[in-house]
C-alpha cells in the first residue's frame, strides 16, 4: 500500500506543477472515462432492478 500511496503523491506533485490548461487536458479524459463507467454500471444495475420489480409485480397477478 505504501508503494501506491508514494506513486500517487508523485503523480499529484507532477500534476500540480503543470499549468492549468495542461492539467485540464490531462485530467478531463480520465474524469470523463470514470463518469462514463459509473453511468454504465448504474444504468445496468437500475435496469436490472426495475426488471426484477416488474417481474415480481406480474408474478403477483397484478395486470398493470
CHARMM internal coordinates of N, CA and C (Angstrom, degrees):
IC EDIT
DIST 1 N 1 CA 1.4503
DIST 1 CA 1 C 1.5344
ANGL 1 N 1 CA 1 C 110.67
DIST 1 C 2 N 1.3267
ANGL 1 CA 1 C 2 N 115.81
DIHE 1 N 1 CA 1 C 2 N -34.96
DIST 2 N 2 CA 1.4649
ANGL 1 C 2 N 2 CA 118.90
DIHE 1 CA 1 C 2 N 2 CA 179.72
DIST 2 CA 2 C 1.5246
ANGL 2 N 2 CA 2 C 111.70
DIHE 1 C 2 N 2 CA 2 C -61.39
DIST 2 C 3 N 1.3416
ANGL 2 CA 2 C 3 N 115.92
DIHE 2 N 2 CA 2 C 3 N -36.47
DIST 3 N 3 CA 1.4577
ANGL 2 C 3 N 3 CA 119.75
DIHE 2 CA 2 C 3 N 3 CA 179.40
DIST 3 CA 3 C 1.5195
ANGL 3 N 3 CA 3 C 112.45
DIHE 2 C 3 N 3 CA 3 C -64.09
DIST 3 C 4 N 1.3247
ANGL 3 CA 3 C 4 N 116.47
DIHE 3 N 3 CA 3 C 4 N -41.87
DIST 4 N 4 CA 1.4752
ANGL 3 C 4 N 4 CA 120.91
DIHE 3 CA 3 C 4 N 4 CA 179.28
DIST 4 CA 4 C 1.5199
ANGL 4 N 4 CA 4 C 110.13
DIHE 3 C 4 N 4 CA 4 C -65.84
DIST 4 C 5 N 1.3422
ANGL 4 CA 4 C 5 N 116.53
DIHE 4 N 4 CA 4 C 5 N -44.04
DIST 5 N 5 CA 1.4670
ANGL 4 C 5 N 5 CA 119.74
DIHE 4 CA 4 C 5 N 5 CA 179.44
DIST 5 CA 5 C 1.5260
ANGL 5 N 5 CA 5 C 111.76
DIHE 4 C 5 N 5 CA 5 C -64.59
DIST 5 C 6 N 1.3201
ANGL 5 CA 5 C 6 N 116.86
DIHE 5 N 5 CA 5 C 6 N -38.34
DIST 6 N 6 CA 1.4590
ANGL 5 C 6 N 6 CA 120.98
DIHE 5 CA 5 C 6 N 6 CA 177.88
DIST 6 CA 6 C 1.5325
ANGL 6 N 6 CA 6 C 110.32
DIHE 5 C 6 N 6 CA 6 C -65.26
DIST 6 C 7 N 1.3394
ANGL 6 CA 6 C 7 N 115.71
DIHE 6 N 6 CA 6 C 7 N -43.04
DIST 7 N 7 CA 1.4711
ANGL 6 C 7 N 7 CA 120.01
DIHE 6 CA 6 C 7 N 7 CA 177.75
DIST 7 CA 7 C 1.5269
ANGL 7 N 7 CA 7 C 110.08
DIHE 6 C 7 N 7 CA 7 C -61.45
DIST 7 C 8 N 1.3360
ANGL 7 CA 7 C 8 N 116.28
DIHE 7 N 7 CA 7 C 8 N -45.39
DIST 8 N 8 CA 1.4661
ANGL 7 C 8 N 8 CA 119.67
DIHE 7 CA 7 C 8 N 8 CA -178.44
DIST 8 CA 8 C 1.5270
ANGL 8 N 8 CA 8 C 110.92
DIHE 7 C 8 N 8 CA 8 C -63.52
DIST 8 C 9 N 1.3178
ANGL 8 CA 8 C 9 N 118.22
DIHE 8 N 8 CA 8 C 9 N -39.69
DIST 9 N 9 CA 1.4642
ANGL 8 C 9 N 9 CA 121.06
DIHE 8 CA 8 C 9 N 9 CA 176.66
DIST 9 CA 9 C 1.5220
ANGL 9 N 9 CA 9 C 110.43
DIHE 8 C 9 N 9 CA 9 C -60.06
DIST 9 C 10 N 1.3357
ANGL 9 CA 9 C 10 N 117.31
DIHE 9 N 9 CA 9 C 10 N -40.48
DIST 10 N 10 CA 1.4612
ANGL 9 C 10 N 10 CA 120.70
DIHE 9 CA 9 C 10 N 10 CA 177.56
DIST 10 CA 10 C 1.5152
ANGL 10 N 10 CA 10 C 111.97
DIHE 9 C 10 N 10 CA 10 C -64.56
DIST 10 C 11 N 1.3367
ANGL 10 CA 10 C 11 N 116.81
DIHE 10 N 10 CA 10 C 11 N -40.61
DIST 11 N 11 CA 1.4726
ANGL 10 C 11 N 11 CA 120.73
DIHE 10 CA 10 C 11 N 11 CA 178.50
DIST 11 CA 11 C 1.5222
ANGL 11 N 11 CA 11 C 109.78
DIHE 10 C 11 N 11 CA 11 C -63.82
DIST 11 C 12 N 1.3396
ANGL 11 CA 11 C 12 N 116.58
DIHE 11 N 11 CA 11 C 12 N -44.54
DIST 12 N 12 CA 1.4709
ANGL 11 C 12 N 12 CA 120.00
DIHE 11 CA 11 C 12 N 12 CA 179.06
DIST 12 CA 12 C 1.5258
ANGL 12 N 12 CA 12 C 111.30
DIHE 11 C 12 N 12 CA 12 C -61.09
DIST 12 C 13 N 1.3159
ANGL 12 CA 12 C 13 N 115.94
DIHE 12 N 12 CA 12 C 13 N -42.96
DIST 13 N 13 CA 1.4623
ANGL 12 C 13 N 13 CA 120.25
DIHE 12 CA 12 C 13 N 13 CA 179.93
DIST 13 CA 13 C 1.5247
ANGL 13 N 13 CA 13 C 110.61
DIHE 12 C 13 N 13 CA 13 C -63.70
DIST 13 C 14 N 1.3319
ANGL 13 CA 13 C 14 N 116.52
DIHE 13 N 13 CA 13 C 14 N -44.25
DIST 14 N 14 CA 1.4625
ANGL 13 C 14 N 14 CA 120.53
DIHE 13 CA 13 C 14 N 14 CA 178.41
DIST 14 CA 14 C 1.5234
ANGL 14 N 14 CA 14 C 110.68
DIHE 13 C 14 N 14 CA 14 C -62.58
DIST 14 C 15 N 1.3415
ANGL 14 CA 14 C 15 N 116.59
DIHE 14 N 14 CA 14 C 15 N -44.93
DIST 15 N 15 CA 1.4622
ANGL 14 C 15 N 15 CA 120.88
DIHE 14 CA 14 C 15 N 15 CA -177.25
DIST 15 CA 15 C 1.5266
ANGL 15 N 15 CA 15 C 111.62
DIHE 14 C 15 N 15 CA 15 C -66.37
DIST 15 C 16 N 1.3291
ANGL 15 CA 15 C 16 N 116.69
DIHE 15 N 15 CA 15 C 16 N -39.55
DIST 16 N 16 CA 1.4616
ANGL 15 C 16 N 16 CA 119.27
DIHE 15 CA 15 C 16 N 16 CA -179.12
DIST 16 CA 16 C 1.5290
ANGL 16 N 16 CA 16 C 111.72
DIHE 15 C 16 N 16 CA 16 C -69.33
DIST 16 C 17 N 1.3318
ANGL 16 CA 16 C 17 N 117.54
DIHE 16 N 16 CA 16 C 17 N -20.35
DIST 17 N 17 CA 1.4585
ANGL 16 C 17 N 17 CA 120.62
DIHE 16 CA 16 C 17 N 17 CA 177.93
DIST 17 CA 17 C 1.5172
ANGL 17 N 17 CA 17 C 113.37
DIHE 16 C 17 N 17 CA 17 C -81.70
DIST 17 C 18 N 1.3295
ANGL 17 CA 17 C 18 N 117.05
DIHE 17 N 17 CA 17 C 18 N -11.60
DIST 18 N 18 CA 1.4647
ANGL 17 C 18 N 18 CA 120.70
DIHE 17 CA 17 C 18 N 18 CA 179.84
DIST 18 CA 18 C 1.5174
ANGL 18 N 18 CA 18 C 110.36
DIHE 17 C 18 N 18 CA 18 C -81.73
DIST 18 C 19 N 1.3109
ANGL 18 CA 18 C 19 N 116.05
DIHE 18 N 18 CA 18 C 19 N 161.12
DIST 19 N 19 CA 1.4540
ANGL 18 C 19 N 19 CA 120.76
DIHE 18 CA 18 C 19 N 19 CA 174.86
DIST 19 CA 19 C 1.5199
ANGL 19 N 19 CA 19 C 110.65
DIHE 18 C 19 N 19 CA 19 C -71.31
DIST 19 C 20 N 1.3325
ANGL 19 CA 19 C 20 N 115.96
DIHE 19 N 19 CA 19 C 20 N 163.36
DIST 20 N 20 CA 1.4588
ANGL 19 C 20 N 20 CA 120.78
DIHE 19 CA 19 C 20 N 20 CA -175.31
DIST 20 CA 20 C 1.5203
ANGL 20 N 20 CA 20 C 112.36
DIHE 19 C 20 N 20 CA 20 C -59.58
DIST 20 C 21 N 1.3172
ANGL 20 CA 20 C 21 N 117.45
DIHE 20 N 20 CA 20 C 21 N -44.95
DIST 21 N 21 CA 1.4646
ANGL 20 C 21 N 21 CA 120.37
DIHE 20 CA 20 C 21 N 21 CA -177.70
DIST 21 CA 21 C 1.5216
ANGL 21 N 21 CA 21 C 110.19
DIHE 20 C 21 N 21 CA 21 C -64.21
DIST 21 C 22 N 1.3210
ANGL 21 CA 21 C 22 N 117.32
DIHE 21 N 21 CA 21 C 22 N -42.37
DIST 22 N 22 CA 1.4635
ANGL 21 C 22 N 22 CA 120.96
DIHE 21 CA 21 C 22 N 22 CA 179.36
DIST 22 CA 22 C 1.5283
ANGL 22 N 22 CA 22 C 110.04
DIHE 21 C 22 N 22 CA 22 C -66.51
DIST 22 C 23 N 1.3355
ANGL 22 CA 22 C 23 N 117.82
DIHE 22 N 22 CA 22 C 23 N -39.40
DIST 23 N 23 CA 1.4599
ANGL 22 C 23 N 23 CA 121.06
DIHE 22 CA 22 C 23 N 23 CA 175.60
DIST 23 CA 23 C 1.5268
ANGL 23 N 23 CA 23 C 110.46
DIHE 22 C 23 N 23 CA 23 C -58.18
DIST 23 C 24 N 1.3132
ANGL 23 CA 23 C 24 N 115.95
DIHE 23 N 23 CA 23 C 24 N -43.98
DIST 24 N 24 CA 1.4634
ANGL 23 C 24 N 24 CA 120.94
DIHE 23 CA 23 C 24 N 24 CA -179.78
DIST 24 CA 24 C 1.5201
ANGL 24 N 24 CA 24 C 110.60
DIHE 23 C 24 N 24 CA 24 C -63.31
DIST 24 C 25 N 1.3183
ANGL 24 CA 24 C 25 N 117.17
DIHE 24 N 24 CA 24 C 25 N -43.58
DIST 25 N 25 CA 1.4636
ANGL 24 C 25 N 25 CA 121.07
DIHE 24 CA 24 C 25 N 25 CA -179.64
DIST 25 CA 25 C 1.5323
ANGL 25 N 25 CA 25 C 110.79
DIHE 24 C 25 N 25 CA 25 C -63.96
DIST 25 C 26 N 1.3147
ANGL 25 CA 25 C 26 N 117.75
DIHE 25 N 25 CA 25 C 26 N -34.19
DIST 26 N 26 CA 1.4612
ANGL 25 C 26 N 26 CA 121.48
DIHE 25 CA 25 C 26 N 26 CA -179.71
DIST 26 CA 26 C 1.5319
ANGL 26 N 26 CA 26 C 111.37
DIHE 25 C 26 N 26 CA 26 C -79.22
DIST 26 C 27 N 1.3176
ANGL 26 CA 26 C 27 N 117.59
DIHE 26 N 26 CA 26 C 27 N -42.24
DIST 27 N 27 CA 1.4642
ANGL 26 C 27 N 27 CA 121.57
DIHE 26 CA 26 C 27 N 27 CA -171.96
DIST 27 CA 27 C 1.5330
ANGL 27 N 27 CA 27 C 112.38
DIHE 26 C 27 N 27 CA 27 C -80.71
DIST 27 C 28 N 1.3160
ANGL 27 CA 27 C 28 N 118.72
DIHE 27 N 27 CA 27 C 28 N -38.69
DIST 28 N 28 CA 1.4647
ANGL 27 C 28 N 28 CA 120.59
DIHE 27 CA 27 C 28 N 28 CA -172.84
DIST 28 CA 28 C 1.5257
ANGL 28 N 28 CA 28 C 114.24
DIHE 27 C 28 N 28 CA 28 C -60.26
DIST 28 C 29 N 1.3204
ANGL 28 CA 28 C 29 N 121.15
DIHE 28 N 28 CA 28 C 29 N -43.94
DIST 29 N 29 CA 1.4798
ANGL 28 C 29 N 29 CA 118.25
DIHE 28 CA 28 C 29 N 29 CA 177.58
DIST 29 CA 29 C 1.5260
ANGL 29 N 29 CA 29 C 112.69
DIHE 28 C 29 N 29 CA 29 C -60.55
DIST 29 C 30 N 1.3271
ANGL 29 CA 29 C 30 N 116.57
DIHE 29 N 29 CA 29 C 30 N -38.28
DIST 30 N 30 CA 1.4623
ANGL 29 C 30 N 30 CA 119.89
DIHE 29 CA 29 C 30 N 30 CA 178.68
DIST 30 CA 30 C 1.5279
ANGL 30 N 30 CA 30 C 110.28
DIHE 29 C 30 N 30 CA 30 C -67.14
DIST 30 C 31 N 1.3289
ANGL 30 CA 30 C 31 N 116.92
DIHE 30 N 30 CA 30 C 31 N -45.80
DIST 31 N 31 CA 1.4634
ANGL 30 C 31 N 31 CA 120.58
DIHE 30 CA 30 C 31 N 31 CA -179.58
DIST 31 CA 31 C 1.5273
ANGL 31 N 31 CA 31 C 110.85
DIHE 30 C 31 N 31 CA 31 C -63.89
DIST 31 C 32 N 1.3245
ANGL 31 CA 31 C 32 N 117.72
DIHE 31 N 31 CA 31 C 32 N -41.87
DIST 32 N 32 CA 1.4570
ANGL 31 C 32 N 32 CA 120.70
DIHE 31 CA 31 C 32 N 32 CA 179.54
DIST 32 CA 32 C 1.5205
ANGL 32 N 32 CA 32 C 111.81
DIHE 31 C 32 N 32 CA 32 C -66.83
DIST 32 C 33 N 1.3229
ANGL 32 CA 32 C 33 N 117.66
DIHE 32 N 32 CA 32 C 33 N -38.82
DIST 33 N 33 CA 1.4632
ANGL 32 C 33 N 33 CA 120.63
DIHE 32 CA 32 C 33 N 33 CA 177.94
DIST 33 CA 33 C 1.5293
ANGL 33 N 33 CA 33 C 110.59
DIHE 32 C 33 N 33 CA 33 C -64.95
DIST 33 C 34 N 1.3200
ANGL 33 CA 33 C 34 N 117.53
DIHE 33 N 33 CA 33 C 34 N -42.67
DIST 34 N 34 CA 1.4592
ANGL 33 C 34 N 34 CA 120.52
DIHE 33 CA 33 C 34 N 34 CA 178.13
DIST 34 CA 34 C 1.5267
ANGL 34 N 34 CA 34 C 111.18
DIHE 33 C 34 N 34 CA 34 C -65.00
DIST 34 C 35 N 1.3286
ANGL 34 CA 34 C 35 N 117.03
DIHE 34 N 34 CA 34 C 35 N -41.56
DIST 35 N 35 CA 1.4687
ANGL 34 C 35 N 35 CA 120.29
DIHE 34 CA 34 C 35 N 35 CA 178.57
DIST 35 CA 35 C 1.5226
ANGL 35 N 35 CA 35 C 110.73
DIHE 34 C 35 N 35 CA 35 C -63.10
DIST 35 C 36 N 1.3288
ANGL 35 CA 35 C 36 N 116.91
DIHE 35 N 35 CA 35 C 36 N -40.47
DIST 36 N 36 CA 1.4631
ANGL 35 C 36 N 36 CA 120.61
DIHE 35 CA 35 C 36 N 36 CA 178.39
DIST 36 CA 36 C 1.5294
ANGL 36 N 36 CA 36 C 110.72
DIHE 35 C 36 N 36 CA 36 C -64.28
DIST 36 C 37 N 1.3231
ANGL 36 CA 36 C 37 N 116.85
DIHE 36 N 36 CA 36 C 37 N -43.07
DIST 37 N 37 CA 1.4608
ANGL 36 C 37 N 37 CA 121.04
DIHE 36 CA 36 C 37 N 37 CA 179.49
DIST 37 CA 37 C 1.5268
ANGL 37 N 37 CA 37 C 111.08
DIHE 36 C 37 N 37 CA 37 C -62.45
DIST 37 C 38 N 1.3225
ANGL 37 CA 37 C 38 N 117.12
DIHE 37 N 37 CA 37 C 38 N -44.05
DIST 38 N 38 CA 1.4684
ANGL 37 C 38 N 38 CA 120.82
DIHE 37 CA 37 C 38 N 38 CA 178.29
DIST 38 CA 38 C 1.5249
ANGL 38 N 38 CA 38 C 110.00
DIHE 37 C 38 N 38 CA 38 C -63.50
DIST 38 C 39 N 1.3291
ANGL 38 CA 38 C 39 N 118.03
DIHE 38 N 38 CA 38 C 39 N -41.27
DIST 39 N 39 CA 1.4667
ANGL 38 C 39 N 39 CA 121.32
DIHE 38 CA 38 C 39 N 39 CA 179.37
DIST 39 CA 39 C 1.5272
ANGL 39 N 39 CA 39 C 111.21
DIHE 38 C 39 N 39 CA 39 C -63.38
DIST 39 C 40 N 1.3191
ANGL 39 CA 39 C 40 N 117.58
DIHE 39 N 39 CA 39 C 40 N -41.81
DIST 40 N 40 CA 1.4700
ANGL 39 C 40 N 40 CA 120.91
DIHE 39 CA 39 C 40 N 40 CA 179.52
DIST 40 CA 40 C 1.5231
ANGL 40 N 40 CA 40 C 110.19
DIHE 39 C 40 N 40 CA 40 C -65.44
DIST 40 C 41 N 1.3280
ANGL 40 CA 40 C 41 N 117.36
DIHE 40 N 40 CA 40 C 41 N -43.73
DIST 41 N 41 CA 1.4604
ANGL 40 C 41 N 41 CA 120.62
DIHE 40 CA 40 C 41 N 41 CA 179.61
DIST 41 CA 41 C 1.5278
ANGL 41 N 41 CA 41 C 111.48
DIHE 40 C 41 N 41 CA 41 C -64.30
DIST 41 C 42 N 1.3268
ANGL 41 CA 41 C 42 N 117.35
DIHE 41 N 41 CA 41 C 42 N -44.33
DIST 42 N 42 CA 1.4634
ANGL 41 C 42 N 42 CA 120.36
DIHE 41 CA 41 C 42 N 42 CA 178.12
DIST 42 CA 42 C 1.5190
ANGL 42 N 42 CA 42 C 111.58
DIHE 41 C 42 N 42 CA 42 C -64.88
DIST 42 C 43 N 1.3193
ANGL 42 CA 42 C 43 N 117.33
DIHE 42 N 42 CA 42 C 43 N -39.90
DIST 43 N 43 CA 1.4602
ANGL 42 C 43 N 43 CA 121.06
DIHE 42 CA 42 C 43 N 43 CA 178.73
DIST 43 CA 43 C 1.5289
ANGL 43 N 43 CA 43 C 110.39
DIHE 42 C 43 N 43 CA 43 C -61.14
DIST 43 C 44 N 1.3095
ANGL 43 CA 43 C 44 N 116.62
DIHE 43 N 43 CA 43 C 44 N -44.80
DIST 44 N 44 CA 1.4634
ANGL 43 C 44 N 44 CA 119.84
DIHE 43 CA 43 C 44 N 44 CA 178.82
DIST 44 CA 44 C 1.5167
ANGL 44 N 44 CA 44 C 112.26
DIHE 43 C 44 N 44 CA 44 C -65.46
DIST 44 C 45 N 1.3286
ANGL 44 CA 44 C 45 N 116.92
DIHE 44 N 44 CA 44 C 45 N -43.63
DIST 45 N 45 CA 1.4606
ANGL 44 C 45 N 45 CA 120.39
DIHE 44 CA 44 C 45 N 45 CA -179.13
DIST 45 CA 45 C 1.5239
ANGL 45 N 45 CA 45 C 111.04
DIHE 44 C 45 N 45 CA 45 C -65.22
DIST 45 C 46 N 1.3284
ANGL 45 CA 45 C 46 N 116.84
DIHE 45 N 45 CA 45 C 46 N -45.06
DIST 46 N 46 CA 1.4660
ANGL 45 C 46 N 46 CA 119.69
DIHE 45 CA 45 C 46 N 46 CA -179.83
DIST 46 CA 46 C 1.5187
ANGL 46 N 46 CA 46 C 111.31
DIHE 45 C 46 N 46 CA 46 C -68.62
DIST 46 C 47 N 1.3222
ANGL 46 CA 46 C 47 N 117.55
DIHE 46 N 46 CA 46 C 47 N -37.57
DIST 47 N 47 CA 1.4641
ANGL 46 C 47 N 47 CA 120.59
DIHE 46 CA 46 C 47 N 47 CA 177.37
DIST 47 CA 47 C 1.5176
ANGL 47 N 47 CA 47 C 111.37
DIHE 46 C 47 N 47 CA 47 C -62.26
DIST 47 C 48 N 1.3244
ANGL 47 CA 47 C 48 N 117.18
DIHE 47 N 47 CA 47 C 48 N -43.67
DIST 48 N 48 CA 1.4644
ANGL 47 C 48 N 48 CA 120.61
DIHE 47 CA 47 C 48 N 48 CA 177.74
DIST 48 CA 48 C 1.5292
ANGL 48 N 48 CA 48 C 111.02
DIHE 47 C 48 N 48 CA 48 C -66.41
DIST 48 C 49 N 1.3171
ANGL 48 CA 48 C 49 N 116.85
DIHE 48 N 48 CA 48 C 49 N -38.56
DIST 49 N 49 CA 1.4641
ANGL 48 C 49 N 49 CA 119.94
DIHE 48 CA 48 C 49 N 49 CA 177.68
DIST 49 CA 49 C 1.5178
ANGL 49 N 49 CA 49 C 112.16
DIHE 48 C 49 N 49 CA 49 C -62.87
DIST 49 C 50 N 1.3185
ANGL 49 CA 49 C 50 N 116.73
DIHE 49 N 49 CA 49 C 50 N -43.68
DIST 50 N 50 CA 1.4648
ANGL 49 C 50 N 50 CA 120.64
DIHE 49 CA 49 C 50 N 50 CA 178.29
DIST 50 CA 50 C 1.5203
ANGL 50 N 50 CA 50 C 110.24
DIHE 49 C 50 N 50 CA 50 C -65.51
DIST 50 C 51 N 1.3102
ANGL 50 CA 50 C 51 N 117.15
DIHE 50 N 50 CA 50 C 51 N -40.55
DIST 51 N 51 CA 1.4701
ANGL 50 C 51 N 51 CA 120.88
DIHE 50 CA 50 C 51 N 51 CA 178.51
DIST 51 CA 51 C 1.5324
ANGL 51 N 51 CA 51 C 110.44
DIHE 50 C 51 N 51 CA 51 C -60.82
DIST 51 C 52 N 1.3329
ANGL 51 CA 51 C 52 N 116.97
DIHE 51 N 51 CA 51 C 52 N -42.73
DIST 52 N 52 CA 1.4606
ANGL 51 C 52 N 52 CA 120.87
DIHE 51 CA 51 C 52 N 52 CA 178.73
DIST 52 CA 52 C 1.5268
ANGL 52 N 52 CA 52 C 111.37
DIHE 51 C 52 N 52 CA 52 C -65.00
DIST 52 C 53 N 1.3271
ANGL 52 CA 52 C 53 N 116.71
DIHE 52 N 52 CA 52 C 53 N -40.98
DIST 53 N 53 CA 1.4630
ANGL 52 C 53 N 53 CA 119.93
DIHE 52 CA 52 C 53 N 53 CA 178.66
DIST 53 CA 53 C 1.5236
ANGL 53 N 53 CA 53 C 111.07
DIHE 52 C 53 N 53 CA 53 C -64.51
DIST 53 C 54 N 1.3152
ANGL 53 CA 53 C 54 N 117.90
DIHE 53 N 53 CA 53 C 54 N -41.41
DIST 54 N 54 CA 1.4690
ANGL 53 C 54 N 54 CA 120.66
DIHE 53 CA 53 C 54 N 54 CA 178.55
DIST 54 CA 54 C 1.5229
ANGL 54 N 54 CA 54 C 110.78
DIHE 53 C 54 N 54 CA 54 C -65.48
DIST 54 C 55 N 1.3372
ANGL 54 CA 54 C 55 N 116.89
DIHE 54 N 54 CA 54 C 55 N -41.11
DIST 55 N 55 CA 1.4611
ANGL 54 C 55 N 55 CA 120.32
DIHE 54 CA 54 C 55 N 55 CA 179.72
DIST 55 CA 55 C 1.5316
ANGL 55 N 55 CA 55 C 109.91
DIHE 54 C 55 N 55 CA 55 C -63.80
DIST 55 C 56 N 1.3508
ANGL 55 CA 55 C 56 N 116.08
DIHE 55 N 55 CA 55 C 56 N -41.35
DIST 56 N 56 CA 1.4627
ANGL 55 C 56 N 56 CA 120.28
DIHE 55 CA 55 C 56 N 56 CA 178.80
DIST 56 CA 56 C 1.5265
ANGL 56 N 56 CA 56 C 110.51
DIHE 55 C 56 N 56 CA 56 C -65.52
DIST 56 C 57 N 1.3301
ANGL 56 CA 56 C 57 N 116.61
DIHE 56 N 56 CA 56 C 57 N -39.62
DIST 57 N 57 CA 1.4722
ANGL 56 C 57 N 57 CA 120.86
DIHE 56 CA 56 C 57 N 57 CA -179.66
DIST 57 CA 57 C 1.5234
ANGL 57 N 57 CA 57 C 110.14
DIHE 56 C 57 N 57 CA 57 C -65.04
DIST 57 C 58 N 1.3301
ANGL 57 CA 57 C 58 N 117.47
DIHE 57 N 57 CA 57 C 58 N -42.67
DIST 58 N 58 CA 1.4798
ANGL 57 C 58 N 58 CA 120.78
DIHE 57 CA 57 C 58 N 58 CA 179.69
DIST 58 CA 58 C 1.5224
ANGL 58 N 58 CA 58 C 111.16
DIHE 57 C 58 N 58 CA 58 C -71.61
DIST 58 C 59 N 1.3116
ANGL 58 CA 58 C 59 N 118.19
DIHE 58 N 58 CA 58 C 59 N -28.73
DIST 59 N 59 CA 1.4670
ANGL 58 C 59 N 59 CA 120.61
DIHE 58 CA 58 C 59 N 59 CA 178.41
DIST 59 CA 59 C 1.5206
ANGL 59 N 59 CA 59 C 110.83
DIHE 58 C 59 N 59 CA 59 C -70.03
DIST 59 C 60 N 1.3374
ANGL 59 CA 59 C 60 N 117.49
DIHE 59 N 59 CA 59 C 60 N -25.52
DIST 60 N 60 CA 1.4679
ANGL 59 C 60 N 60 CA 121.16
DIHE 59 CA 59 C 60 N 60 CA 177.62
DIST 60 CA 60 C 1.5146
ANGL 60 N 60 CA 60 C 112.29
DIHE 59 C 60 N 60 CA 60 C -76.90
DIST 60 C 61 N 1.3076
ANGL 60 CA 60 C 61 N 117.42
DIHE 60 N 60 CA 60 C 61 N -8.05
DIST 61 N 61 CA 1.4566
ANGL 60 C 61 N 61 CA 120.97
DIHE 60 CA 60 C 61 N 61 CA 179.05
DIST 61 CA 61 C 1.5182
ANGL 61 N 61 CA 61 C 113.73
DIHE 60 C 61 N 61 CA 61 C 92.95
DIST 61 C 62 N 1.3011
ANGL 61 CA 61 C 62 N 117.82
DIHE 61 N 61 CA 61 C 62 N 9.34
DIST 62 N 62 CA 1.4646
ANGL 61 C 62 N 62 CA 121.40
DIHE 61 CA 61 C 62 N 62 CA 177.76
DIST 62 CA 62 C 1.5225
ANGL 62 N 62 CA 62 C 108.46
DIHE 61 C 62 N 62 CA 62 C -81.01
DIST 62 C 63 N 1.3460
ANGL 62 CA 62 C 63 N 119.22
DIHE 62 N 62 CA 62 C 63 N 116.13
DIST 63 N 63 CA 1.4689
ANGL 62 C 63 N 63 CA 121.22
DIHE 62 CA 62 C 63 N 63 CA -174.77
DIST 63 CA 63 C 1.5195
ANGL 63 N 63 CA 63 C 114.65
DIHE 62 C 63 N 63 CA 63 C -74.21
DIST 63 C 64 N 1.3405
ANGL 63 CA 63 C 64 N 119.22
DIHE 63 N 63 CA 63 C 64 N -13.17
DIST 64 N 64 CA 1.4659
ANGL 63 C 64 N 64 CA 119.52
DIHE 63 CA 63 C 64 N 64 CA -175.12
DIST 64 CA 64 C 1.4872
ANGL 64 N 64 CA 64 C 113.59
DIHE 63 C 64 N 64 CA 64 C -83.87
END
COOR INIT
IC SEED 1 N 1 CA 1 C
IC BUILD
